[in-house]
Amino acid sequence: MKIIFVSGFIGLFFGVIDWFIVSRLEMENKKMVQISGLFSRSAIGFFTGAAVVGMAAEPWRGALAGAITGLWISLPPSFVNRSYKEIVPLGIIYGLIIGIVASFLI
């Protein structure tokens, strides 16, 4: 349970980072993009933590689970906002970091 809480907190932290990144971009509905980014990064943290709980404590497995989770959760907002280069790579990177941290917490 500690892993899921810490991973969710890290995801929320990355959501706040995305909030500030998006605030510098010029977009039509910037507030909605910021809110969806906050929730999607939190979901990446939560689901990566939950996936790592069921795995062995090897960092590469956590990183792989995080990258896949980051990709799948980042795809829908990138389709809606048509900003693939900004959303998808950050989701994968954040998932990698959360997966590695969560695998060390096991």
Secondary structure, 3 states (H helix, E strand, C coil): CHHHHHHHHHHHHHHHHHHHHHHCCCCCCHHHHHHHHHHHHHHHHHHHHHHHHCCCCCHHHHHHHHHHHHHHHHHHHHHHHCCHHHHHHHHHHHHHHHHHHHHHHC
